[in-house]
Amino acid sequence: MCVWHLLLYNHHTCACQFGSQTNCPVFLLISNLCISGGMSKKRGRKRSSGELSDAVTPDPNYILGVRIQHNWRERGNQSKWKGTVLDRVCVNPSLFMVKYDGFDCVYGIELFKDERVSNLQVLSEKVVNNKVKTPPGAEELVGKAVEHLFEKEDGEKNEWRGMVLSKAPVMTNWYYITYEKDPVLYMYQLWDDYAEGDLRILPEAENKHLLPADRKPGEETESLVGKQVEYVTDKGVKRTGLVIYQVPAKPSVYYIKYDDDFHIHVYDLVKTT
């Protein structure tokens, strides 16, 4: 059985073991993660103010790339969420990746199974995918380490360093990105931020601790997609989840969806023996 190290972008490190999907869950010993719900870090991005379109009852097989709305009930409180369905997870077809209006995270939701979801509807309105002009001579962003500036309510700007993972599906002028300070999946129109001076591609001398090592020529590694994972926090709390995606630009980087959390977590899984 192979031994792997799981490297979080906030520098927590652990040893872990991955078994086959049909074997026992994997046990990971890692530090407690601080998860923030519904967080929007960039310039107070607002929800859409447009009128709701006519809605129809959805079909799970025809929901990709459409606009949806539904109620969300948790801890006795109910709210209405509206967003765009970006992807369906192959290793768990019940799980959909959704970009909700007013939030910068990409969420993993079992839209047709989660009891917190009700009154799910497909909207007739079109997905907004505004074309963004790429600056002349600009480098390709995917796979690059970047420094991203975020403005707080008081006007102060914070630097967040991270890695651009890929272009987003459906909303193809957006990019998936994760950060050293908060290793979950976000998406932004990065070229807009680049043009405004809020995004900088880091030179090699500054990015070695942010990017995983490139695969050696001819090196083949077993994909961990579909593997079950479990870890115990430093407080003794157990969490279980599933490896749902491998990043083509950086094959040692994976997305993990935990059963008790709708965020998509981004980890660098490095084989050590």
C-alpha positions as CSV (number, residue, x, y, z in Angstrom):
1,M,0.0,0.0,0.0
2,C,1.5,3.4,-1.0
3,V,2.1,6.1,1.5
4,W,1.4,9.7,0.6
5,H,1.8,13.1,2.1
6,L,-1.0,15.5,2.0
7,L,0.2,19.1,1.7
8,L,-2.3,21.9,2.4
9,Y,-1.6,25.3,0.9
10,N,-1.6,26.7,4.4
11,H,1.4,24.5,5.2
12,H,-0.3,21.9,7.5
13,T,1.3,18.5,6.7
14,C,0.3,15.0,7.4
15,A,1.0,11.4,6.5
16,C,-1.8,9.4,4.9
17,Q,-2.6,6.1,3.2
18,F,-4.8,5.6,0.3
19,G,-6.6,2.2,-0.3
20,S,-8.8,1.2,-3.2
21,Q,-12.3,2.5,-3.3
22,T,-13.6,-1.0,-2.3
23,N,-11.4,-1.2,0.8
24,C,-11.6,0.5,4.1
25,P,-11.6,4.3,4.2
26,V,-8.2,6.0,4.3
27,F,-7.0,7.4,7.6
28,L,-5.4,10.9,7.5
29,L,-4.0,12.6,10.5
30,I,-4.1,16.3,9.8
31,S,-4.5,19.6,11.6
32,N,-7.9,21.2,12.1
33,L,-9.0,23.2,9.1
34,C,-10.8,26.5,9.6
35,I,-13.7,26.5,7.2
36,S,-15.7,29.7,6.5
37,G,-19.2,29.5,5.1
38,G,-20.5,31.6,2.3
39,M,-17.5,33.8,2.3
40,S,-16.9,36.6,-0.3
41,K,-13.5,38.1,-0.1
42,K,-13.4,40.3,-3.1
43,R,-14.8,43.9,-3.3
44,G,-18.2,42.9,-1.9
45,R,-19.5,41.1,-5.0
46,K,-23.3,41.4,-5.0
47,R,-26.1,39.1,-5.8
48,S,-27.9,39.5,-9.1
49,S,-30.7,42.1,-8.8
50,G,-32.5,41.0,-11.9
51,E,-36.1,39.6,-11.8
52,L,-36.4,35.8,-11.5
53,S,-37.2,34.1,-14.8
54,D,-39.9,31.5,-15.3
55,A,-38.8,28.2,-13.6
56,V,-39.4,24.6,-14.4
57,T,-38.9,21.3,-12.5
58,P,-35.3,20.1,-13.2
59,D,-34.0,16.8,-14.6
60,P,-30.7,15.6,-13.2
61,N,-29.5,14.6,-16.7
62,Y,-30.2,18.1,-18.2
63,I,-29.1,20.5,-15.5
64,L,-25.5,21.1,-16.5
65,G,-24.8,24.7,-17.7
66,V,-28.1,26.1,-16.6
67,R,-29.2,28.6,-14.0
68,I,-31.0,27.3,-10.9
69,Q,-32.6,28.5,-7.7
70,H,-33.6,26.6,-4.6
71,N,-34.4,27.0,-0.9
72,W,-31.7,26.1,1.6
73,R,-32.7,25.2,5.2
74,E,-30.1,24.8,7.9
75,R,-30.2,25.1,11.7
76,G,-33.9,26.2,11.4
77,N,-33.1,29.1,9.0
78,Q,-34.2,29.2,5.4
79,S,-32.6,31.2,2.6
80,K,-32.9,31.2,-1.2
81,W,-29.9,30.4,-3.3
82,K,-29.5,31.2,-7.0
83,G,-26.6,30.2,-9.2
84,T,-25.1,28.3,-12.2
85,V,-24.5,24.5,-12.4
86,L,-20.9,24.1,-13.6
87,D,-20.2,20.4,-13.4
88,R,-21.4,16.9,-12.4
89,V,-18.9,14.8,-10.5
90,C,-18.2,11.5,-12.3
91,V,-17.3,9.5,-9.2
92,N,-20.4,10.7,-7.5
93,P,-23.1,11.6,-10.0
94,S,-25.4,12.9,-7.3
95,L,-22.8,15.7,-6.6
96,F,-23.0,18.9,-8.6
97,M,-20.5,21.8,-8.6
98,V,-22.3,25.1,-8.4
99,K,-21.3,28.8,-8.5
100,Y,-23.9,30.7,-6.5
101,D,-24.5,34.4,-7.0
102,G,-22.8,36.6,-4.5
103,F,-20.3,34.0,-3.4
104,D,-16.8,33.4,-4.8
105,C,-16.4,29.7,-3.6
106,V,-17.5,26.8,-5.8
107,Y,-19.8,24.6,-3.8
108,G,-20.4,20.8,-4.0
109,I,-24.1,20.1,-3.5
110,E,-26.1,16.9,-3.9
111,L,-29.0,18.9,-5.4
112,F,-31.4,16.0,-5.6
113,K,-30.5,14.2,-2.4
114,D,-29.6,16.8,0.2
115,E,-32.5,17.3,2.5
116,R,-31.5,20.9,3.1
117,V,-32.4,21.7,-0.6
118,S,-36.0,22.2,-1.5
119,N,-38.1,23.8,-4.3
120,L,-35.2,23.3,-6.8
121,Q,-36.0,25.0,-10.1
122,V,-34.3,25.6,-13.5
123,L,-34.5,29.2,-14.6
124,S,-34.9,30.2,-18.3
125,E,-32.4,33.1,-18.0
126,K,-29.1,32.7,-19.8
127,V,-25.8,32.1,-18.0
128,V,-23.8,35.3,-18.0
129,N,-20.3,34.7,-19.3
130,N,-18.9,38.1,-20.2
131,K,-16.0,38.0,-22.5
132,V,-12.8,39.3,-21.0
133,K,-10.0,40.7,-23.1
134,T,-6.6,39.1,-22.5
135,P,-3.9,41.7,-22.2
136,P,-1.4,41.6,-25.2
137,G,1.6,39.4,-24.5
138,A,0.2,38.1,-21.2
139,E,1.3,34.7,-19.9
140,E,-1.1,31.8,-19.7
141,L,-2.5,31.8,-16.2
142,V,-3.3,28.1,-15.7
143,G,-0.7,26.4,-13.5
144,K,0.8,29.6,-12.4
145,A,1.5,31.0,-8.9
146,V,-0.1,34.4,-8.4
147,E,-0.5,37.2,-5.9
148,H,-4.1,38.4,-5.7
149,L,-5.1,41.6,-4.0
150,F,-8.4,41.7,-2.1
151,E,-10.0,44.9,-0.7
152,K,-11.6,44.8,2.7
153,E,-14.6,47.0,3.8
154,D,-12.2,49.6,5.2
155,G,-10.4,49.9,1.8
156,E,-7.3,48.1,3.0
157,K,-5.9,45.6,0.5
158,N,-4.6,42.2,1.5
159,E,-2.3,40.0,-0.6
160,W,-3.4,36.4,-1.1
161,R,-1.0,34.0,-2.8
162,G,-2.2,31.0,-4.6
163,M,-2.3,28.8,-7.7
164,V,-4.5,29.1,-10.8
165,L,-5.9,25.6,-11.4
166,S,-7.8,25.7,-14.6
167,K,-10.5,27.5,-16.6
168,A,-13.9,27.0,-15.2
169,P,-16.4,24.9,-17.2
170,V,-19.6,26.6,-18.6
171,M,-18.4,30.1,-17.4
172,T,-15.3,29.8,-19.5
173,N,-14.0,33.3,-19.0
174,W,-13.6,32.5,-15.3
175,Y,-10.8,30.6,-13.6
176,Y,-10.6,28.1,-10.8
177,I,-8.0,29.2,-8.2
178,T,-7.0,28.2,-4.6
179,Y,-5.1,30.1,-2.0
180,E,-2.3,29.4,0.5
181,K,-4.4,31.0,3.3
182,D,-7.6,29.2,2.4
183,P,-7.2,26.0,0.3
184,V,-10.7,25.7,-1.1
185,L,-11.9,26.1,-4.6
186,Y,-12.7,29.7,-5.7
187,M,-13.4,31.2,-9.2
188,Y,-12.8,34.7,-10.5
189,Q,-12.5,36.6,-13.8
190,L,-8.8,36.9,-13.3
191,W,-8.0,39.0,-16.3
192,D,-10.2,41.8,-15.0
193,D,-8.2,41.8,-11.8
194,Y,-4.9,41.6,-13.8
195,A,-6.0,44.7,-15.9
196,E,-6.8,46.6,-12.6
197,G,-3.4,45.7,-11.1
198,D,-4.9,43.4,-8.5
199,L,-3.3,40.2,-9.9
200,R,0.4,39.5,-10.4
201,I,2.0,36.4,-11.8
202,L,4.8,35.5,-9.5
203,P,8.3,34.9,-10.9
204,E,9.9,31.5,-10.2
205,A,12.1,32.8,-7.4
206,E,8.9,33.7,-5.4
207,N,6.7,30.7,-6.2
208,K,8.6,27.6,-5.3
209,H,6.7,27.0,-2.0
210,L,3.3,27.6,-3.8
211,L,3.6,25.2,-6.7
212,P,3.9,21.4,-6.5
213,A,6.9,19.8,-8.2
214,D,6.4,19.0,-11.9
215,R,6.0,15.3,-12.9
216,K,9.2,13.9,-14.3
217,P,9.2,13.0,-18.1
218,G,7.7,9.6,-18.6
219,E,6.6,9.3,-14.9
220,E,3.2,7.7,-14.4
221,T,1.3,7.9,-11.2
222,E,-1.9,6.2,-10.0
223,S,-4.9,8.5,-10.0
224,L,-6.5,8.9,-6.6
225,V,-9.8,10.0,-8.0
226,G,-12.6,8.0,-6.4
227,K,-10.7,7.1,-3.3
228,Q,-12.5,7.4,0.1
229,V,-10.6,9.5,2.7
230,E,-11.0,9.9,6.5
231,Y,-9.0,12.1,8.9
232,V,-9.0,12.9,12.5
233,T,-8.5,16.6,13.6
234,D,-6.3,17.6,16.5
235,K,-9.5,17.8,18.5
236,G,-10.3,14.2,17.8
237,V,-13.1,14.9,15.3
238,K,-13.4,12.5,12.4
239,R,-14.3,13.6,8.9
240,T,-14.8,11.5,5.8
241,G,-14.8,12.4,2.2
242,L,-14.1,11.6,-1.5
243,V,-11.3,12.5,-3.9
244,I,-13.4,13.9,-6.8
245,Y,-10.9,15.5,-9.3
246,Q,-7.3,15.6,-10.4
247,V,-5.9,18.9,-11.8
248,P,-4.4,18.3,-15.3
249,A,-2.0,21.2,-15.1
250,K,-0.6,19.9,-11.7
251,P,-1.4,16.1,-11.5
252,S,-0.4,15.9,-7.8
253,V,-3.2,18.3,-6.9
254,Y,-6.6,17.0,-6.2
255,Y,-10.1,18.2,-5.1
256,I,-11.6,16.6,-2.0
257,K,-15.3,16.9,-1.0
258,Y,-15.9,16.1,2.7
259,D,-19.3,14.7,3.7
260,D,-19.9,17.4,6.3
261,D,-19.0,20.4,4.2
262,F,-20.1,21.8,0.9
263,H,-16.8,23.5,0.1
264,I,-14.4,21.8,-2.4
265,H,-10.9,21.4,-0.7
266,V,-7.7,21.5,-2.7
267,Y,-4.7,19.4,-1.7
268,D,-1.3,18.5,-3.0
269,L,-0.9,14.7,-2.5
270,V,2.7,13.7,-2.8
271,K,3.9,10.1,-2.9
272,T,6.8,9.4,-0.5
273,T,7.3,5.6,-0.5
